[in-house]
Amino acid sequence: MEPVWQYLRQNTLANRVFRAYQQIVDACCDAWTFFSNDTDLVTSVSSRDWAQVKI
């Protein structure tokens, strides 16, 4: 989860100022939707060499 959070902070949630809690929630939901809709990005960000199954 840490690499996902790092990606979101650096790419979709960076350098933002929010005036209300709901703006934070909306921005996080939008960022998560953007991220989760791109399967190649999800694979790229969440893949780890040590976690690969060796057959």
mmCIF entry with sequence, helices, sheets and N, C-alpha, C, O atoms, coordinates in Angstrom:
data_MODEL
# 
_entry.id   MODEL 
# 
_entity.id                         1 
_entity.type                       polymer 
_entity.pdbx_number_of_molecules   1 
# 
_entity_poly.entity_id                      1 
_entity_poly.type                           'polypeptide(L)' 
_entity_poly.nstd_linkage                   no 
_entity_poly.nstd_monomer                   no 
_entity_poly.pdbx_seq_one_letter_code       MEPVWQYLRQNTLANRVFRAYQQIVDACCDAWTFFSNDTDLVTSVSSRDWAQVKI 
_entity_poly.pdbx_seq_one_letter_code_can   MEPVWQYLRQNTLANRVFRAYQQIVDACCDAWTFFSNDTDLVTSVSSRDWAQVKI 
_entity_poly.pdbx_strand_id                 A 
# 
loop_
_entity_poly_seq.entity_id 
_entity_poly_seq.num 
_entity_poly_seq.mon_id 
_entity_poly_seq.hetero 
1 1  MET n 
1 2  GLU n 
1 3  PRO n 
1 4  VAL n 
1 5  TRP n 
1 6  GLN n 
1 7  TYR n 
1 8  LEU n 
1 9  ARG n 
1 10 GLN n 
1 11 ASN n 
1 12 THR n 
1 13 LEU n 
1 14 ALA n 
1 15 ASN n 
1 16 ARG n 
1 17 VAL n 
1 18 PHE n 
1 19 ARG n 
1 20 ALA n 
1 21 TYR n 
1 22 GLN n 
1 23 GLN n 
1 24 ILE n 
1 25 VAL n 
1 26 ASP n 
1 27 ALA n 
1 28 CYS n 
1 29 CYS n 
1 30 ASP n 
1 31 ALA n 
1 32 TRP n 
1 33 THR n 
1 34 PHE n 
1 35 PHE n 
1 36 SER n 
1 37 ASN n 
1 38 ASP n 
1 39 THR n 
1 40 ASP n 
1 41 LEU n 
1 42 VAL n 
1 43 THR n 
1 44 SER n 
1 45 VAL n 
1 46 SER n 
1 47 SER n 
1 48 ARG n 
1 49 ASP n 
1 50 TRP n 
1 51 ALA n 
1 52 GLN n 
1 53 VAL n 
1 54 LYS n 
1 55 ILE n 
# 
_struct_asym.id          A 
_struct_asym.entity_id   1 
# 
loop_
_struct_conf.conf_type_id 
_struct_conf.id 
_struct_conf.pdbx_PDB_helix_id 
_struct_conf.beg_label_comp_id 
_struct_conf.beg_label_asym_id 
_struct_conf.beg_label_seq_id 
_struct_conf.pdbx_beg_PDB_ins_code 
_struct_conf.end_label_comp_id 
_struct_conf.end_label_asym_id 
_struct_conf.end_label_seq_id 
_struct_conf.pdbx_end_PDB_ins_code 
_struct_conf.beg_auth_comp_id 
_struct_conf.beg_auth_asym_id 
_struct_conf.beg_auth_seq_id 
_struct_conf.end_auth_comp_id 
_struct_conf.end_auth_asym_id 
_struct_conf.end_auth_seq_id 
_struct_conf.pdbx_PDB_helix_class 
_struct_conf.details 
_struct_conf.pdbx_PDB_helix_length 
HELX_P HELX_P1 AA1 GLU A 2  ? ASN A 11 ? GLU A 2  ASN A 11 1 ? 10 
HELX_P HELX_P2 AA2 TYR A 21 ? SER A 36 ? TYR A 21 SER A 36 1 ? 16 
HELX_P HELX_P3 AA3 THR A 39 ? SER A 46 ? THR A 39 SER A 46 1 ? 8  
HELX_P HELX_P4 AA4 ASP A 49 ? ALA A 51 ? ASP A 49 ALA A 51 5 ? 3  
# 
_struct_conf_type.id          HELX_P 
_struct_conf_type.criteria    ? 
_struct_conf_type.reference   ? 
# 
loop_
_atom_site.group_PDB 
_atom_site.id 
_atom_site.type_symbol 
_atom_site.label_atom_id 
_atom_site.label_alt_id 
_atom_site.label_comp_id 
_atom_site.label_asym_id 
_atom_site.label_entity_id 
_atom_site.label_seq_id 
_atom_site.pdbx_PDB_ins_code 
_atom_site.Cartn_x 
_atom_site.Cartn_y 
_atom_site.Cartn_z 
_atom_site.occupancy 
_atom_site.B_iso_or_equiv 
_atom_site.pdbx_formal_charge 
_atom_site.auth_seq_id 
_atom_site.auth_comp_id 
_atom_site.auth_asym_id 
_atom_site.auth_atom_id 
_atom_site.pdbx_PDB_model_num 
ATOM 1   N N  . MET A 1 1  ? 0.816   -1.201  0.000   1.00 0.00 ? 1  MET A N  1 
ATOM 2   C CA . MET A 1 1  ? 0.000   0.000   0.000   1.00 0.00 ? 1  MET A CA 1 
ATOM 3   C C  . MET A 1 1  ? 0.857   1.261   0.000   1.00 0.00 ? 1  MET A C  1 
ATOM 4   O O  . MET A 1 1  ? 0.456   2.282   -0.559  1.00 0.00 ? 1  MET A O  1 
ATOM 5   N N  . GLU A 1 2  ? 2.021   1.200   0.615   1.00 0.00 ? 2  GLU A N  1 
ATOM 6   C CA . GLU A 1 2  ? 2.879   2.384   0.667   1.00 0.00 ? 2  GLU A CA 1 
ATOM 7   C C  . GLU A 1 2  ? 3.253   2.916   -0.718  1.00 0.00 ? 2  GLU A C  1 
ATOM 8   O O  . GLU A 1 2  ? 3.213   4.128   -0.925  1.00 0.00 ? 2  GLU A O  1 
ATOM 9   N N  . PRO A 1 3  ? 3.618   2.047   -1.680  1.00 0.00 ? 3  PRO A N  1 
ATOM 10  C CA . PRO A 1 3  ? 3.934   2.577   -3.017  1.00 0.00 ? 3  PRO A CA 1 
ATOM 11  C C  . PRO A 1 3  ? 2.725   3.250   -3.689  1.00 0.00 ? 3  PRO A C  1 
ATOM 12  O O  . PRO A 1 3  ? 2.875   4.219   -4.433  1.00 0.00 ? 3  PRO A O  1 
ATOM 13  N N  . VAL A 1 4  ? 1.549   2.727   -3.417  1.00 0.00 ? 4  VAL A N  1 
ATOM 14  C CA . VAL A 1 4  ? 0.338   3.336   -3.990  1.00 0.00 ? 4  VAL A CA 1 
ATOM 15  C C  . VAL A 1 4  ? 0.130   4.727   -3.389  1.00 0.00 ? 4  VAL A C  1 
ATOM 16  O O  . VAL A 1 4  ? -0.121  5.689   -4.114  1.00 0.00 ? 4  VAL A O  1 
ATOM 17  N N  . TRP A 1 5  ? 0.235   4.829   -2.074  1.00 0.00 ? 5  TRP A N  1 
ATOM 18  C CA . TRP A 1 5  ? 0.071   6.120   -1.404  1.00 0.00 ? 5  TRP A CA 1 
ATOM 19  C C  . TRP A 1 5  ? 1.129   7.112   -1.882  1.00 0.00 ? 5  TRP A C  1 
ATOM 20  O O  . TRP A 1 5  ? 0.834   8.285   -2.110  1.00 0.00 ? 5  TRP A O  1 
ATOM 21  N N  . GLN A 1 6  ? 2.361   6.630   -2.030  1.00 0.00 ? 6  GLN A N  1 
ATOM 22  C CA . GLN A 1 6  ? 3.436   7.500   -2.511  1.00 0.00 ? 6  GLN A CA 1 
ATOM 23  C C  . GLN A 1 6  ? 3.129   7.997   -3.921  1.00 0.00 ? 6  GLN A C  1 
ATOM 24  O O  . GLN A 1 6  ? 3.325   9.177   -4.211  1.00 0.00 ? 6  GLN A O  1 
ATOM 25  N N  . TYR A 1 7  ? 2.657   7.129   -4.791  1.00 0.00 ? 7  TYR A N  1 
ATOM 26  C CA . TYR A 1 7  ? 2.306   7.536   -6.150  1.00 0.00 ? 7  TYR A CA 1 
ATOM 27  C C  . TYR A 1 7  ? 1.202   8.599   -6.115  1.00 0.00 ? 7  TYR A C  1 
ATOM 28  O O  . TYR A 1 7  ? 1.316   9.634   -6.771  1.00 0.00 ? 7  TYR A O  1 
ATOM 29  N N  . LEU A 1 8  ? 0.155   8.349   -5.364  1.00 0.00 ? 8  LEU A N  1 
ATOM 30  C CA . LEU A 1 8  ? -0.957  9.300   -5.301  1.00 0.00 ? 8  LEU A CA 1 
ATOM 31  C C  . LEU A 1 8  ? -0.506  10.652  -4.765  1.00 0.00 ? 8  LEU A C  1 
ATOM 32  O O  . LEU A 1 8  ? -0.900  11.692  -5.294  1.00 0.00 ? 8  LEU A O  1 
ATOM 33  N N  . ARG A 1 9  ? 0.315   10.647  -3.721  1.00 0.00 ? 9  ARG A N  1 
ATOM 34  C CA . ARG A 1 9  ? 0.816   11.914  -3.160  1.00 0.00 ? 9  ARG A CA 1 
ATOM 35  C C  . ARG A 1 9  ? 1.647   12.674  -4.178  1.00 0.00 ? 9  ARG A C  1 
ATOM 36  O O  . ARG A 1 9  ? 1.529   13.895  -4.289  1.00 0.00 ? 9  ARG A O  1 
ATOM 37  N N  . GLN A 1 10 ? 2.482   11.971  -4.919  1.00 0.00 ? 10 GLN A N  1 
ATOM 38  C CA . GLN A 1 10 ? 3.391   12.632  -5.854  1.00 0.00 ? 10 GLN A CA 1 
ATOM 39  C C  . GLN A 1 10 ? 2.721   13.050  -7.157  1.00 0.00 ? 10 GLN A C  1 
ATOM 40  O O  . GLN A 1 10 ? 3.181   13.988  -7.810  1.00 0.00 ? 10 GLN A O  1 
ATOM 41  N N  . ASN A 1 11 ? 1.649   12.377  -7.547  1.00 0.00 ? 11 ASN A N  1 
ATOM 42  C CA . ASN A 1 11 ? 1.102   12.608  -8.879  1.00 0.00 ? 11 ASN A CA 1 
ATOM 43  C C  . ASN A 1 11 ? -0.296  13.207  -8.941  1.00 0.00 ? 11 ASN A C  1 
ATOM 44  O O  . ASN A 1 11 ? -0.605  13.939  -9.882  1.00 0.00 ? 11 ASN A O  1 
ATOM 45  N N  . THR A 1 12 ? -1.127  12.921  -7.985  1.00 0.00 ? 12 THR A N  1 
ATOM 46  C CA . THR A 1 12 ? -2.489  13.453  -8.073  1.00 0.00 ? 12 THR A CA 1 
ATOM 47  C C  . THR A 1 12 ? -2.918  14.285  -6.872  1.00 0.00 ? 12 THR A C  1 
ATOM 48  O O  . THR A 1 12 ? -3.894  15.032  -6.947  1.00 0.00 ? 12 THR A O  1 
ATOM 49  N N  . LEU A 1 13 ? -2.201  14.159  -5.779  1.00 0.00 ? 13 LEU A N  1 
ATOM 50  C CA . LEU A 1 13 ? -2.582  14.903  -4.576  1.00 0.00 ? 13 LEU A CA 1 
ATOM 51  C C  . LEU A 1 13 ? -1.522  15.904  -4.133  1.00 0.00 ? 13 LEU A C  1 
ATOM 52  O O  . LEU A 1 13 ? -1.642  16.506  -3.066  1.00 0.00 ? 13 LEU A O  1 
ATOM 53  N N  . ALA A 1 14 ? -0.500  16.083  -4.935  1.00 0.00 ? 14 ALA A N  1 
ATOM 54  C CA . ALA A 1 14 ? 0.613   16.958  -4.559  1.00 0.00 ? 14 ALA A CA 1 
ATOM 55  C C  . ALA A 1 14 ? 0.235   18.439  -4.632  1.00 0.00 ? 14 ALA A C  1 
ATOM 56  O O  . ALA A 1 14 ? -0.555  18.865  -5.474  1.00 0.00 ? 14 ALA A O  1 
ATOM 57  N N  . ASN A 1 15 ? 0.824   19.193  -3.728  1.00 0.00 ? 15 ASN A N  1 
ATOM 58  C CA . ASN A 1 15 ? 0.714   20.661  -3.741  1.00 0.00 ? 15 ASN A CA 1 
ATOM 59  C C  . ASN A 1 15 ? -0.721  21.156  -3.833  1.00 0.00 ? 15 ASN A C  1 
ATOM 60  O O  . ASN A 1 15 ? -1.055  21.984  -4.681  1.00 0.00 ? 15 ASN A O  1 
ATOM 61  N N  . ARG A 1 16 ? -1.544  20.648  -2.967  1.00 0.00 ? 16 ARG A N  1 
ATOM 62  C CA . ARG A 1 16 ? -2.944  21.051  -2.945  1.00 0.00 ? 16 ARG A CA 1 
ATOM 63  C C  . ARG A 1 16 ? -3.274  21.654  -1.584  1.00 0.00 ? 16 ARG A C  1 
ATOM 64  O O  . ARG A 1 16 ? -2.741  21.235  -0.557  1.00 0.00 ? 16 ARG A O  1 
ATOM 65  N N  . VAL A 1 17 ? -4.146  22.626  -1.598  1.00 0.00 ? 17 VAL A N  1 
ATOM 66  C CA . VAL A 1 17 ? -4.648  23.225  -0.367  1.00 0.00 ? 17 VAL A CA 1 
ATOM 67  C C  . VAL A 1 17 ? -6.153  23.011  -0.355  1.00 0.00 ? 17 VAL A C  1 
ATOM 68  O O  . VAL A 1 17 ? -6.837  23.275  -1.344  1.00 0.00 ? 17 VAL A O  1 
ATOM 69  N N  . PHE A 1 18 ? -6.650  22.541  0.750   1.00 0.00 ? 18 PHE A N  1 
ATOM 70  C CA . PHE A 1 18 ? -8.083  22.264  0.869   1.00 0.00 ? 18 PHE A CA 1 
ATOM 71  C C  . PHE A 1 18 ? -8.688  23.162  1.938   1.00 0.00 ? 18 PHE A C  1 
ATOM 72  O O  . PHE A 1 18 ? -8.096  23.387  2.993   1.00 0.00 ? 18 PHE A O  1 
ATOM 73  N N  . ARG A 1 19 ? -9.857  23.659  1.647   1.00 0.00 ? 19 ARG A N  1 
ATOM 74  C CA . ARG A 1 19 ? -10.530 24.538  2.604   1.00 0.00 ? 19 ARG A CA 1 
ATOM 75  C C  . ARG A 1 19 ? -11.520 23.776  3.483   1.00 0.00 ? 19 ARG A C  1 
ATOM 76  O O  . ARG A 1 19 ? -11.925 24.257  4.541   1.00 0.00 ? 19 ARG A O  1 
ATOM 77  N N  . ALA A 1 20 ? -11.901 22.585  3.033   1.00 0.00 ? 20 ALA A N  1 
ATOM 78  C CA . ALA A 1 20 ? -12.890 21.826  3.797   1.00 0.00 ? 20 ALA A CA 1 
ATOM 79  C C  . ALA A 1 20 ? -12.586 20.336  3.715   1.00 0.00 ? 20 ALA A C  1 
ATOM 80  O O  . ALA A 1 20 ? -11.964 19.859  2.766   1.00 0.00 ? 20 ALA A O  1 
ATOM 81  N N  . TYR A 1 21 ? -13.036 19.626  4.719   1.00 0.00 ? 21 TYR A N  1 
ATOM 82  C CA . TYR A 1 21 ? -12.829 18.180  4.787   1.00 0.00 ? 21 TYR A CA 1 
ATOM 83  C C  . TYR A 1 21 ? -13.368 17.480  3.541   1.00 0.00 ? 21 TYR A C  1 
ATOM 84  O O  . TYR A 1 21 ? -12.717 16.588  2.998   1.00 0.00 ? 21 TYR A O  1 
ATOM 85  N N  . GLN A 1 22 ? -14.543 17.879  3.094   1.00 0.00 ? 22 GLN A N  1 
ATOM 86  C CA . GLN A 1 22 ? -15.161 17.224  1.935   1.00 0.00 ? 22 GLN A CA 1 
ATOM 87  C C  . GLN A 1 22 ? -14.301 17.379  0.679   1.00 0.00 ? 22 GLN A C  1 
ATOM 88  O O  . GLN A 1 22 ? -14.296 16.492  -0.174  1.00 0.00 ? 22 GLN A O  1 
ATOM 89  N N  . GLN A 1 23 ? -13.586 18.474  0.555   1.00 0.00 ? 23 GLN A N  1 
ATOM 90  C CA . GLN A 1 23 ? -12.675 18.642  -0.579  1.00 0.00 ? 23 GLN A CA 1 
ATOM 91  C C  . GLN A 1 23 ? -11.547 17.612  -0.529  1.00 0.00 ? 23 GLN A C  1 
ATOM 92  O O  . GLN A 1 23 ? -11.116 17.107  -1.565  1.00 0.00 ? 23 GLN A O  1 
ATOM 93  N N  . ILE A 1 24 ? -11.083 17.310  0.653   1.00 0.00 ? 24 ILE A N  1 
ATOM 94  C CA . ILE A 1 24 ? -10.041 16.295  0.815   1.00 0.00 ? 24 ILE A CA 1 
ATOM 95  C C  . ILE A 1 24 ? -10.585 14.928  0.410   1.00 0.00 ? 24 ILE A C  1 
ATOM 96  O O  . ILE A 1 24 ? -9.945  14.188  -0.337  1.00 0.00 ? 24 ILE A O  1 
ATOM 97  N N  . VAL A 1 25 ? -11.760 14.612  0.908   1.00 0.00 ? 25 VAL A N  1 
ATOM 98  C CA . VAL A 1 25 ? -12.376 13.323  0.576   1.00 0.00 ? 25 VAL A CA 1 
ATOM 99  C C  . VAL A 1 25 ? -12.602 13.210  -0.923  1.00 0.00 ? 25 VAL A C  1 
ATOM 100 O O  . VAL A 1 25 ? -12.308 12.173  -1.517  1.00 0.00 ? 25 VAL A O  1 
ATOM 101 N N  . ASP A 1 26 ? -13.117 14.257  -1.536  1.00 0.00 ? 26 ASP A N  1 
ATOM 102 C CA . ASP A 1 26 ? -13.379 14.239  -2.979  1.00 0.00 ? 26 ASP A CA 1 
ATOM 103 C C  . ASP A 1 26 ? -12.088 14.075  -3.779  1.00 0.00 ? 26 ASP A C  1 
ATOM 104 O O  . ASP A 1 26 ? -12.043 13.306  -4.739  1.00 0.00 ? 26 ASP A O  1 
ATOM 105 N N  . ALA A 1 27 ? -11.051 14.792  -3.386  1.00 0.00 ? 27 ALA A N  1 
ATOM 106 C CA . ALA A 1 27 ? -9.771  14.701  -4.094  1.00 0.00 ? 27 ALA A CA 1 
ATOM 107 C C  . ALA A 1 27 ? -9.180  13.299  -3.967  1.00 0.00 ? 27 ALA A C  1 
ATOM 108 O O  . ALA A 1 27 ? -8.648  12.760  -4.938  1.00 0.00 ? 27 ALA A O  1 
ATOM 109 N N  . CYS A 1 28 ? -9.271  12.713  -2.787  1.00 0.00 ? 28 CYS A N  1 
ATOM 110 C CA . CYS A 1 28 ? -8.760  11.354  -2.589  1.00 0.00 ? 28 CYS A CA 1 
ATOM 111 C C  . CYS A 1 28 ? -9.569  10.332  -3.385  1.00 0.00 ? 28 CYS A C  1 
ATOM 112 O O  . CYS A 1 28 ? -9.003  9.402   -3.959  1.00 0.00 ? 28 CYS A O  1 
ATOM 113 N N  . CYS A 1 29 ? -10.864 10.499  -3.420  1.00 0.00 ? 29 CYS A N  1 
ATOM 114 C CA . CYS A 1 29 ? -11.705 9.594   -4.219  1.00 0.00 ? 29 CYS A CA 1 
ATOM 115 C C  . CYS A 1 29 ? -11.390 9.724   -5.701  1.00 0.00 ? 29 CYS A C  1 
ATOM 116 O O  . CYS A 1 29 ? -11.302 8.718   -6.406  1.00 0.00 ? 29 CYS A O  1 
ATOM 117 N N  . ASP A 1 30 ? -11.220 10.946  -6.178  1.00 0.00 ? 30 ASP A N  1 
ATOM 118 C CA . ASP A 1 30 ? -10.873 11.163  -7.587  1.00 0.00 ? 30 ASP A CA 1 
ATOM 119 C C  . ASP A 1 30 ? -9.512  10.560  -7.911  1.00 0.00 ? 30 ASP A C  1 
ATOM 120 O O  . ASP A 1 30 ? -9.341  9.936   -8.958  1.00 0.00 ? 30 ASP A O  1 
ATOM 121 N N  . ALA A 1 31 ? -8.550  10.743  -7.020  1.00 0.00 ? 31 ALA A N  1 
ATOM 122 C CA . ALA A 1 31 ? -7.206  10.198  -7.231  1.00 0.00 ? 31 ALA A CA 1 
ATOM 123 C C  . ALA A 1 31 ? -7.250  8.675   -7.260  1.00 0.00 ? 31 ALA A C  1 
ATOM 124 O O  . ALA A 1 31 ? -6.630  8.051   -8.121  1.00 0.00 ? 31 ALA A O  1 
ATOM 125 N N  . TRP A 1 32 ? -7.981  8.075   -6.323  1.00 0.00 ? 32 TRP A N  1 
ATOM 126 C CA . TRP A 1 32 ? -8.084  6.617   -6.280  1.00 0.00 ? 32 TRP A CA 1 
ATOM 127 C C  . TRP A 1 32 ? -8.772  6.084   -7.536  1.00 0.00 ? 32 TRP A C  1 
ATOM 128 O O  . TRP A 1 32 ? -8.337  5.077   -8.094  1.00 0.00 ? 32 TRP A O  1 
ATOM 129 N N  . THR A 1 33 ? -9.829  6.740   -7.982  1.00 0.00 ? 33 THR A N  1 
ATOM 130 C CA . THR A 1 33 ? -10.536 6.314   -9.195  1.00 0.00 ? 33 THR A CA 1 
ATOM 131 C C  . THR A 1 33 ? -9.620  6.392   -10.402 1.00 0.00 ? 33 THR A C  1 
ATOM 132 O O  . THR A 1 33 ? -9.582  5.468   -11.215 1.00 0.00 ? 33 THR A O  1 
ATOM 133 N N  . PHE A 1 34 ? -8.880  7.489   -10.527 1.00 0.00 ? 34 PHE A N  1 
ATOM 134 C CA . PHE A 1 34 ? -7.919  7.642   -11.619 1.00 0.00 ? 34 PHE A CA 1 
ATOM 135 C C  . PHE A 1 34 ? -6.910  6.497   -11.597 1.00 0.00 ? 34 PHE A C  1 
ATOM 136 O O  . PHE A 1 34 ? -6.645  5.869   -12.622 1.00 0.00 ? 34 PHE A O  1 
ATOM 137 N N  . PHE A 1 35 ? -6.357  6.239   -10.429 1.00 0.00 ? 35 PHE A N  1 
ATOM 138 C CA . PHE A 1 35 ? -5.342  5.197   -10.281 1.00 0.00 ? 35 PHE A CA 1 
ATOM 139 C C  . PHE A 1 35 ? -5.918  3.813   -10.568 1.00 0.00 ? 35 PHE A C  1 
ATOM 140 O O  . PHE A 1 35 ? -5.344  3.053   -11.348 1.00 0.00 ? 35 PHE A O  1 
ATOM 141 N N  . SER A 1 36 ? -7.023  3.488   -9.956  1.00 0.00 ? 36 SER A N  1 
ATOM 142 C CA . SER A 1 36 ? -7.566  2.129   -10.057 1.00 0.00 ? 36 SER A CA 1 
ATOM 143 C C  . SER A 1 36 ? -8.130  1.801   -11.434 1.00 0.00 ? 36 SER A C  1 
ATOM 144 O O  . SER A 1 36 ? -8.269  0.625   -11.772 1.00 0.00 ? 36 SER A O  1 
ATOM 145 N N  . ASN A 1 37 ? -8.452  2.794   -12.223 1.00 0.00 ? 37 ASN A N  1 
ATOM 146 C CA . ASN A 1 37 ? -8.963  2.546   -13.580 1.00 0.00 ? 37 ASN A CA 1 
ATOM 147 C C  . ASN A 1 37 ? -7.864  2.241   -14.588 1.00 0.00 ? 37 ASN A C  1 
ATOM 148 O O  . ASN A 1 37 ? -8.157  1.826   -15.710 1.00 0.00 ? 37 ASN A O  1 
ATOM 149 N N  . ASP A 1 38 ? -6.615  2.437   -14.212 1.00 0.00 ? 38 ASP A N  1 
ATOM 150 C CA . ASP A 1 38 ? -5.488  2.190   -15.114 1.00 0.00 ? 38 ASP A CA 1 
ATOM 151 C C  . ASP A 1 38 ? -4.752  0.932   -14.638 1.00 0.00 ? 38 ASP A C  1 
ATOM 152 O O  . ASP A 1 38 ? -3.872  1.011   -13.781 1.00 0.00 ? 38 ASP A O  1 
ATOM 153 N N  . THR A 1 39 ? -5.117  -0.225  -15.196 1.00 0.00 ? 39 THR A N  1 
ATOM 154 C CA . THR A 1 39 ? -4.558  -1.490  -14.723 1.00 0.00 ? 39 THR A CA 1 
ATOM 155 C C  . THR A 1 39 ? -3.047  -1.571  -14.935 1.00 0.00 ? 39 THR A C  1 
ATOM 156 O O  . THR A 1 39 ? -2.345  -2.168  -14.119 1.00 0.00 ? 39 THR A O  1 
ATOM 157 N N  . ASP A 1 40 ? -2.542  -0.988  -16.004 1.00 0.00 ? 40 ASP A N  1 
ATOM 158 C CA . ASP A 1 40 ? -1.094  -0.989  -16.217 1.00 0.00 ? 40 ASP A CA 1 
ATOM 159 C C  . ASP A 1 40 ? -0.383  -0.194  -15.122 1.00 0.00 ? 40 ASP A C  1 
ATOM 160 O O  . ASP A 1 40 ? 0.678   -0.599  -14.646 1.00 0.00 ? 40 ASP A O  1 
ATOM 161 N N  . LEU A 1 41 ? -0.958  0.918   -14.732 1.00 0.00 ? 41 LEU A N  1 
ATOM 162 C CA . LEU A 1 41 ? -0.379  1.735   -13.666 1.00 0.00 ? 41 LEU A CA 1 
ATOM 163 C C  . LEU A 1 41 ? -0.424  0.985   -12.337 1.00 0.00 ? 41 LEU A C  1 
ATOM 164 O O  . LEU A 1 41 ? 0.557   0.983   -11.593 1.00 0.00 ? 41 LEU A O  1 
ATOM 165 N N  . VAL A 1 42 ? -1.543  0.355   -12.037 1.00 0.00 ? 42 VAL A N  1 
ATOM 166 C CA . VAL A 1 42 ? -1.665  -0.416  -10.802 1.00 0.00 ? 42 VAL A CA 1 
ATOM 167 C C  . VAL A 1 42 ? -0.597  -1.503  -10.756 1.00 0.00 ? 42 VAL A C  1 
ATOM 168 O O  . VAL A 1 42 ? 0.067   -1.686  -9.736  1.00 0.00 ? 42 VAL A O  1 
ATOM 169 N N  . THR A 1 43 ? -0.436  -2.218  -11.857 1.00 0.00 ? 43 THR A N  1 
ATOM 170 C CA . THR A 1 43 ? 0.574   -3.273  -11.931 1.00 0.00 ? 43 THR A CA 1 
ATOM 171 C C  . THR A 1 43 ? 1.964   -2.702  -11.741 1.00 0.00 ? 43 THR A C  1 
ATOM 172 O O  . THR A 1 43 ? 2.777   -3.265  -11.007 1.00 0.00 ? 43 THR A O  1 
ATOM 173 N N  . SER A 1 44 ? 2.238   -1.602  -12.390 1.00 0.00 ? 44 SER A N  1 
ATOM 174 C CA . SER A 1 44 ? 3.556   -0.987  -12.312 1.00 0.00 ? 44 SER A CA 1 
ATOM 175 C C  . SER A 1 44 ? 3.899   -0.525  -10.899 1.00 0.00 ? 44 SER A C  1 
ATOM 176 O O  . SER A 1 44 ? 4.995   -0.785  -10.403 1.00 0.00 ? 44 SER A O  1 
ATOM 177 N N  . VAL A 1 45 ? 2.978   0.144   -10.270 1.00 0.00 ? 45 VAL A N  1 
ATOM 178 C CA . VAL A 1 45 ? 3.225   0.707   -8.949  1.00 0.00 ? 45 VAL A CA 1 
ATOM 179 C C  . VAL A 1 45 ? 3.255   -0.373  -7.866  1.00 0.00 ? 45 VAL A C  1 
ATOM 180 O O  . VAL A 1 45 ? 4.000   -0.258  -6.893  1.00 0.00 ? 45 VAL A O  1 
ATOM 181 N N  . SER A 1 46 ? 2.455   -1.411  -8.033  1.00 0.00 ? 46 SER A N  1 
ATOM 182 C CA . SER A 1 46 ? 2.338   -2.404  -6.969  1.00 0.00 ? 46 SER A CA 1 
ATOM 183 C C  . SER A 1 46 ? 3.201   -3.644  -7.161  1.00 0.00 ? 46 SER A C  1 
ATOM 184 O O  . SER A 1 46 ? 3.240   -4.502  -6.279  1.00 0.00 ? 46 SER A O  1 
ATOM 185 N N  . SER A 1 47 ? 3.890   -3.759  -8.286  1.00 0.00 ? 47 SER A N  1 
ATOM 186 C CA . SER A 1 47 ? 4.739   -4.932  -8.517  1.00 0.00 ? 47 SER A CA 1 
ATOM 187 C C  . SER A 1 47 ? 6.034   -4.827  -7.724  1.00 0.00 ? 47 SER A C  1 
ATOM 188 O O  . SER A 1 47 ? 6.638   -3.759  -7.623  1.00 0.00 ? 47 SER A O  1 
ATOM 189 N N  . ARG A 1 48 ? 6.435   -5.937  -7.177  1.00 0.00 ? 48 ARG A N  1 
ATOM 190 C CA . ARG A 1 48 ? 7.701   -6.027  -6.465  1.00 0.00 ? 48 ARG A CA 1 
ATOM 191 C C  . ARG A 1 48 ? 8.380   -7.308  -6.888  1.00 0.00 ? 48 ARG A C  1 
ATOM 192 O O  . ARG A 1 48 ? 7.742   -8.359  -6.947  1.00 0.00 ? 48 ARG A O  1 
ATOM 193 N N  . ASP A 1 49 ? 9.673   -7.237  -7.186  1.00 0.00 ? 49 ASP A N  1 
ATOM 194 C CA . ASP A 1 49 ? 10.412  -8.422  -7.612  1.00 0.00 ? 49 ASP A CA 1 
ATOM 195 C C  . ASP A 1 49 ? 10.323  -9.541  -6.573  1.00 0.00 ? 49 ASP A C  1 
ATOM 196 O O  . ASP A 1 49 ? 10.178  -10.709 -6.934  1.00 0.00 ? 49 ASP A O  1 
ATOM 197 N N  . TRP A 1 50 ? 10.408  -9.198  -5.305  1.00 0.00 ? 50 TRP A N  1 
ATOM 198 C CA . TRP A 1 50 ? 10.407  -10.207 -4.263  1.00 0.00 ? 50 TRP A CA 1 
ATOM 199 C C  . TRP A 1 50 ? 9.055   -10.878 -4.099  1.00 0.00 ? 50 TRP A C  1 
ATOM 200 O O  . TRP A 1 50 ? 8.960   -11.922 -3.453  1.00 0.00 ? 50 TRP A O  1 
ATOM 201 N N  . ALA A 1 51 ? 8.008   -10.299 -4.670  1.00 0.00 ? 51 ALA A N  1 
ATOM 202 C CA . ALA A 1 51 ? 6.667   -10.845 -4.507  1.00 0.00 ? 51 ALA A CA 1 
ATOM 203 C C  . ALA A 1 51 ? 6.222   -11.698 -5.696  1.00 0.00 ? 51 ALA A C  1 
ATOM 204 O O  . ALA A 1 51 ? 5.081   -12.158 -5.728  1.00 0.00 ? 51 ALA A O  1 
ATOM 205 N N  . GLN A 1 52 ? 7.090   -11.912 -6.655  1.00 0.00 ? 52 GLN A N  1 
ATOM 206 C CA . GLN A 1 52 ? 6.741   -12.696 -7.827  1.00 0.00 ? 52 GLN A CA 1 
ATOM 207 C C  . GLN A 1 52 ? 6.696   -14.183 -7.501  1.00 0.00 ? 52 GLN A C  1 
ATOM 208 O O  . GLN A 1 52 ? 7.521   -14.693 -6.743  1.00 0.00 ? 52 GLN A O  1 
ATOM 209 N N  . VAL A 1 53 ? 5.727   -14.862 -8.081  1.00 0.00 ? 53 VAL A N  1 
ATOM 210 C CA . VAL A 1 53 ? 5.616   -16.300 -7.924  1.00 0.00 ? 53 VAL A CA 1 
ATOM 211 C C  . VAL A 1 53 ? 6.523   -16.953 -8.942  1.00 0.00 ? 53 VAL A C  1 
ATOM 212 O O  . VAL A 1 53 ? 6.429   -16.680 -10.138 1.00 0.00 ? 53 VAL A O  1 
ATOM 213 N N  . LYS A 1 54 ? 7.398   -17.812 -8.466  1.00 0.00 ? 54 LYS A N  1 
ATOM 214 C CA . LYS A 1 54 ? 8.325   -18.530 -9.348  1.00 0.00 ? 54 LYS A CA 1 
ATOM 215 C C  . LYS A 1 54 ? 7.796   -19.920 -9.579  1.00 0.00 ? 54 LYS A C  1 
ATOM 216 O O  . LYS A 1 54 ? 7.556   -20.673 -8.636  1.00 0.00 ? 54 LYS A O  1 
ATOM 217 N N  . ILE A 1 55 ? 7.617   -20.253 -10.827 1.00 0.00 ? 55 ILE A N  1 
ATOM 218 C CA . ILE A 1 55 ? 7.103   -21.583 -11.164 1.00 0.00 ? 55 ILE A CA 1 
ATOM 219 C C  . ILE A 1 55 ? 8.224   -22.424 -11.749 1.00 0.00 ? 55 ILE A C  1 
ATOM 220 O O  . ILE A 1 55 ? 8.008   -23.583 -12.102 1.00 0.00 ? 55 ILE A O  1 
# 
